[in-house]
Amino acid sequence: MPNTLVTEAKELELDNYGYLQLLSDWNHGVAEALALKEGISLTSAHWELINLLREFYQQSELIPSTRVLVKLIAKELGAEKGKSIYLMSLFPETPLKTICKISGLPRPTNCV
């Protein structure tokens, strides 16, 4: 049975891993609720990466590997942010999975 997320008086379906079933259900309020479930309070630094990843996905319909994401961050946001350590500081443990979940994107298949 899928999990659910209740936000803005609406019940949203999540898969067994906690990702949105319908990508169209995503909005900023949903992102905040998903982040809280992950123990993360979103800051402008988080939103910068969420927006970058969502834009990449909308253009390519692909989830990049962590290495590609880090290179994209460096290119778009500057070398000081384009480091795995920066990504880990904002999205601990499994950054790519966590940022995808909060961004309302599919679960990455290219990471463990």
Secondary structure by P-SEA (a helix, b strand, c coil): cbbbbbcccbbbbbcccccccccccccaaaaaaaaaaacccccaaaaaaaaaaaaaaaaccccccaaaaaaaaaaccccccccaaaaaaaccccaaaaaaaaaccccccccc
